[in-house]
Amino acid sequence: MPVPQLRPGWRTRVLIALARHLGAALVLPTVTAREWADQATYDAQPEAAVTALPATEHQHARLLQLIGRERPSGLPGSSLAILEGRHRAVGGNALRAAVLGANDGLVSNLSLVMGVAGADLAPKAILLTGIAGLLAGSLSMAMGEWLSVQSARELFEHQIRIEREELIAFPEEEREELELIYRAKGVPADTAQELADRLIREGAPALGTLVREELAIDPEELGGSAWEAAIASFLLFSIGAIVPVLPYIAWGGIPAAVASVVLSGLALFLLGAGITVITGRSALRSGLRQVLIGLAAAAITFGVGRLFGVALAG
């Protein structure tokens, strides 16, 4: 029987495209997690047990994990901030943060639009409310993200300044710390002492090493650009928040409300399916779950809006 040609699945094709256009660091945390989860796949297969395949799979998992440790954030802070929004991606996975940022705008503004639609306001009033919700939410997200990143940056700079002062005031103690750091990494005692002595003499490399190893801070990044993070948050939230508003630009009444729900439901499904590139779960199940949660929130606000509209009218 001829062996069918192996074709990569859609998740694999998406990860390849992301790595090709945005760099391998973007997909490294996802690939590492999947490789670690699947490393024992061949252990229980008799035909594979007599080969080097099980050991190779375990070796691949360890190798990818070590690569990820060298840059646990996956991407430099400045690059990650572009896709982060208010959500910090686990394992540095910026795709997840981007999906969550757009989802925030979509669900919150859909609920807002359905709430005022339930109160039976005029189409222009609903459109104005949706645009106001988009601007208010995106500006709030941008300001919060700017403060978050800027505060973290200022904290890192303060910690580096303290470390620099300690290096100047207590060079011998800092030299011992450097020596211990290298010995903990498996460097022989004589070599570790030689490296520490040389770094202390040169000054700047000693500070960089202490900051990275002792404080776990990359002095070249310091959390990324606060302005890039703020702009990214604004755009990601706006992309999601504009979807439920679009039908009210052309229509009004029930047709606009139905179109808003349908368009938002489609967007929710795509967002739910998109996150499965990382989670590996069923795209259909995750997409439908996202739709149900989003539409449930919209239904609740619609009902509340209807109650208040009837009460105020009466």
C-alpha positions, 0 to 999 in steps of 0.5 A, a space after each residue: 500500500 502506498 504511503 500517503 504524502 504527509 502534509 502539514 496541518 493548518 496550525 503548522 502552516 500558520 506557525 511557519 508563516 508567522 516565523 517566516 514573516 515575524 521571526 522564529 522567536 515569535 513561535 518558539 514558546 509555542 513550539 517548545 510547549 508542544 514539543 515538551 508535551 509530545 516528547 513521550 509519544 514514541 516511548 510506548 511504541 514497540 517498533 520505535 522502542 528499539 530505535 533512537 527515536 524516543 531518545 531523540 524526541 526527549 533530546 529535542 524537547 530539552 534542546 528547545 527548552 534550553 533555547 527558550 531559557 536563553 530568552 524566556 520572553 520569546 521576543 525582545 520587549 520592544 517587539 513584544 510590546 507591539 502585540 501585547 496590549 494590557 495582557 502579558 503573554 505567557 511564555 512570551 507568546 505575542 499572538 495570544 496577547 494580540 487575540 486577547 486584546 482584540 477580544 476585549 474591544 469586541 466583547 466590551 463594545 458589542 455589549 455596549 452597543 446591544 445595551 443601548 440598542 435594547 433601550 430602543 435608542 435612535 440609530 444615530 445615538 447607537 452609532 455615537 455610543 459605539 464610537 464613544 465606547 471604542 475611543 474610551 476603551 482604547 484610550 483607557 487601554 493605551 494609557 494603562 499600558 503606557 503607565 504599566 510599561 513606563 513604571 516597569 522601566 523606571 523600576 528596572 532603571 532604579 534597580 540597575 542604578 543601585 547595582 552600579 552603586 554597589 559595584 563601585 562601593 563594594 567591588 570585592 563582594 560583587 566579584 565574589 557574586 560573579 564568581 559564584 554565578 559562574 561556578 553555579 553554571 558549572 564553570 571550574 573554580 579557577 576559570 570562574 575566578 579569572 572571569 570575575 576578576 576580568 569583569 570587575 577590572 573592565 567595569 561595564 561588563 560586570 554590571 551587565 552580567 550582574 544585572 542579567 544574572 542577579 536581577 534577571 533584567 536585560 539592560 538593552 530592553 528594560 521592558 520595551 517602549 512605553 509608547 509602542 505598547 500604548 499605540 499597540 493597545 489602542 490599535 488592538 482594542 480598536 480593531 475589535 471594538 469597531 466590528 459591532 459598530 460597522 453595521 450602524 454606519 449604513 443601517 439602523 433598527 433591527 437590520 443593523 442590530 442583527 448584522 452587528 450580532 452576526 458580524 461580531 459572532 463571526 469575529 468572535 469565532 475567528 478569534 477563538 479559532 485563532 488562539 488554538 494555534 497556541 493551545 492545539 485544541 479544536 478550532 471549531 470548539 474554541 471558536 464556538 465557545 468564544 461565540 457563546 460567551 461573547 453573545 451571552 454578554 451581549 444578550 445580558 446587556 441587551 436585556 438590561 437595556 430593554 428593561 431600563 428603556 421600558 422603565 424610562 419610557 413608562 
